[in-house]
Amino acid sequence: MANITKVLTYSIPDALYSTETTLGKTSTQIYNGPSEIVVWVDKDTGYVSETFAPEDEPDRPLALNLRREILKADTDENTIRIALLYGGLEKPKIYEVQVGPADQPNAIITDPSDIRLVFNQVDLPADYTAPLQFMEYKRNVSWDFIKGVRNSLLSNSDGKIASDMPNAMKTEWTAYRQKLRDMPTDWAGVPEYLVKFPKSPEETFDSNFDDPAVDVIRVADRTEEDNDALSQLPNGVR
């Protein structure tokens, strides 16, 4: 079965990880994938076991605990379900955003208007026919966790400064340790998912920016479309 290409139009929340839609925001994204998929569903739980493009469905008897269903890309909402369960979207844009102290590395974030960040794809397999839900921020990373990591980094760097080491190296380690101590103040008010730890003098590169597999759109290279997508971020993050 040939793939189809369509422009999806969908509601987005007032801000990233919010569920409010008082501003009536929408976004668009291109889908290029199958016009329908085969869904194997557990009969007892309704949970999605596997999904296939019709031509890729295994030629074997279906297990007794499963039933076979077809999900068609006949509406934007169903197409979004297919995109989340099976695929069909291009790689999301990755942005550099200005956040935290000016003398420390900026954070990077996936396009907050991307379907995979707007909608909850984690819970979708439990009932793919239920109304689509916005992704809410799960506080897996708390300030208590960040402080714990910070304290561990401070402890691990306790012995890095020696009286006989070059002054330039001593200055680097002293500055690094001070940045760790200042994190609760320097990053106050910044969402936990955007907090960046300072770069250790032992680190040779920042993988977020030097990895050739990660195409990061820098602040200076943004288009108006990029800025519009990033308006989903909290105030003060740009």
N, C-alpha and C positions, 0 to 999 in steps of 0.2 A: 504494500500500500504506500503510495507516494506521500511525502510530507506536505503539509500545508504551511503557508506563512500568513500570519494575521497580526494586526496591531491590537493589542489588548488595552482597554481603558478601564481603570479601576479606581475606587476610592482609596485614599490614604488618610491616616489619622492627622490630627492637627500638628503633632510632633512625633519624633521617633519614639517607639515603645509606648505610645499613648493609645487609648481606645476612643478618645473624643474625636468627633467629626463636625464640630460646630462651624468650622471654616469652609466646609464643603470642598476640600482639596481633592484633586484627582491627578493621576499620572498615567503614562502610557509606556508600553514595552512590547518589543517584537517577539512573537512566538514563532518558532520554526521547528515543527515536529509532527508526529502522526496525527491524523484526523480523528483517531480513536485509539484507545488502548484496551487491552484485556486485563481485567483485575481478578486475581484469585483472592477470595475472601473466606475467612474462617466462619463456618456456619454458626458456631456457638457464640463467638465474641463479636463478630462483625469486623474484626481487625483485618487490614489488608496484609496478605501474606507475600504476594509478589505481583509485579506489573510487567507487561510485555507489550511491545508493538505486535500487532496481529501476526506479522510474518515471522516473528521471533518466538512465538509461543511454543513451548516444548511439545513434541508429538508423543505424549504419553498420557495414560489415563489419569484423570484428576483424583487426588487423594479424597477419601470418603468424607473427611472433615471440611473440605473446601467446596465452594461454589464458584462458578465462573460468571463474571459480569462484564459488561462493556460500558466504558465511559467515553462518550463522544465529545468532541470539541465543538459542540453546537451553540454554546454561549460563551461569553468571555469568562464567566465564573467557572464553568466546567473546564475550559481551556487552562485556566489558572490551576485548577486541581490537577490536571494532567502534567502541567509544568512542574508542580511541586512533588508529585508522586513519581513521575517518570523522567522528566527533563524536557528540553526544547528551548531553553533560554541561553543566550550568549553569556560568557563570563561577565560577572558584574563589574562595574567600574570601581576602582579603588582610589580613594582620595587622601591626600595629605591635608590635615586640618590644624589650624593654629589653636593651641590650647596649652595652658600651663605656662611656666616661666619662659621668657623669650630666649634665654641662653641654653635651653635644653631642647632635645629633639621633639618635633611635632608628632602627633599621633597619626595613625592611618585608620580609615574606616571604610567599610563597604557602602556603596551608594544607598543612602537610607530610604530612597524611593523604589528600590529594587523589590520585585515581587517576593523574593526569598527572604527579605528582611522585613517587609511589611506584614506578610501573613504567617501565621503559625503553622509551619510544616511539620513540627515535631509531633503534635497531637493529631494531625490530619489522618494518618493511617488507622486510628482508632475508630473513625466513622467518616469516611471520605464524602458521604452524602450530606453531612451536616453543613450549616452555613459557615462560610469562611470566617475565621477569627483573626483579628490583628495580633501581631506578636507583641507580648508585653515583656517588659524588662524583668528578667529573672536575676535576682541579686546573688548570683553565684560568687561574685567578687565583691566583698565588702571592704570597708576601710579597716576593719579589724584584721582581715586577711592581708591587705596591703601593708599594714603596719607590721604584721608578723614577718612577711617577706623582707621588708625594710630592715627590721631588727636582725634577721638572719644575715643579710648582706653586710650590715655593720659589724656583726660578730666575726664573719669570715674575713673581713678586711682589717681586723685589729692588728695583725702582725705584718701588714704590708709596708708600713713606714718604719724605716731604720735610720739611725742617726748618721750612718756613713753612706747613705744613698745619695745620688745626685739631687741637687735642690729642685731642679725642674720636675723630676719624678715625684719628689716629696710633695711639691705643690699640687700636682695632679691628684694624688691620693687624698690629700687634705681637702681639696675642693670637692672631690667625689663624696667623701664621707660627710661633708657639711651639707651637700645637696640631699643626701639620704635623710639626714636629721631634719631638714627643712621641708620635707615632702608634705606633711600635714598642713603646713601654712601655705606653701607655694601652690599646692593643688586643691586648696579649699574651694568647695563649690563646683568642682569639675566632676562630671559623672564618672563613677568608678571604672567603667569600661573604657574610658579614654585616658586613664592615668598611665604615664610612662615612667619607668625607673631610669635614673640617670645612667649614662654610659660609663662603665668601669674603664679605668686606664688599661686594663688587660684586654678589652674588647677591641678587635681590629676593624669591625664594620657593624653597621646597623642592618640586620637582615631585612627589615621592612623596606629599605630603600636601595640596598645594593644587590638584592636577589634579582637576577635578570628575568626570572619567571614571573615577577610581580611588577606589573606596569602601573605605577603610581602616578596619578594626575596631581602635579604640584599646585600649590596655591596660585602661583604666578601664571599657570597655564589654563586655568579654568575658563570655561565659556559661560554665557548667561544661563544656558541649560544646566550646567554643573552647579552654579550658584543657586538656582531654583531648587534643585534636588537637595542641596545642603541646607536650605532654609528649614528643613525638618529637625536640624540639630538644636540643642538648647541654646539660649542666649549666651553670648560670650564665647561660643565655639564656632570659629569660622576658618 
